[in-house]
Amino acid sequence: MKRETKYAGTKQYALILMNKDGTDPIKDADFALSLPHMSRKTVQEISRHYLGSISWREACEVLNVPYSNLPDTVCDAIKQRKGVTHR
């Protein structure tokens, strides 16, 4: 039986942190500290779906996306999305 949650409804989901080197800086206590606006029950629900971290390079390899295609900054990503040449 699927449980319904406030944010995901009945959809199954997972959380993965992507960062430069793939180290996992998040500890269990960090969820509560980072989400003070959410109830304890919601924070626990979210933390149960956290799978850990992966580097951007590892994610690109798994998804078969050239790492060199990633934008360097958020501004670059916005320009790419608008069709402005990245490099």
ChimeraX attribute file (.defattr): number of C-alpha atoms within 10 A of each C-alpha:
attribute: neighborCount
match mode: 1-to-1
recipient: residues
	/A:1	4
	/A:2	8
	/A:3	9
	/A:4	11
	/A:5	13
	/A:6	7
	/A:7	9
	/A:8	11
	/A:9	10
	/A:10	12
	/A:11	10
	/A:12	11
	/A:13	9
	/A:14	11
	/A:15	13
	/A:16	12
	/A:17	16
	/A:18	17
	/A:19	16
	/A:20	10
	/A:21	12
	/A:22	16
	/A:23	13
	/A:24	15
	/A:25	10
	/A:26	13
	/A:27	10
	/A:28	11
	/A:29	9
	/A:30	11
	/A:31	17
	/A:32	17
	/A:33	10
	/A:34	11
	/A:35	13
	/A:36	10
	/A:37	10
	/A:38	12
	/A:39	11
	/A:40	13
	/A:41	9
	/A:42	16
	/A:43	17
	/A:44	14
	/A:45	12
	/A:46	18
	/A:47	18
	/A:48	12
	/A:49	13
	/A:50	16
	/A:51	12
	/A:52	16
	/A:53	18
	/A:54	17
	/A:55	16
	/A:56	17
	/A:57	19
	/A:58	17
	/A:59	16
	/A:60	15
	/A:61	12
	/A:62	9
	/A:63	9
	/A:64	9
	/A:65	13
	/A:66	10
	/A:67	13
	/A:68	9
	/A:69	10
	/A:70	15
	/A:71	15
	/A:72	10
	/A:73	9
	/A:74	9
	/A:75	11
	/A:76	16
	/A:77	15
	/A:78	13
	/A:79	14
	/A:80	15
	/A:81	11
	/A:82	9
	/A:83	9
	/A:84	11
	/A:85	9
	/A:86	15
	/A:87	7
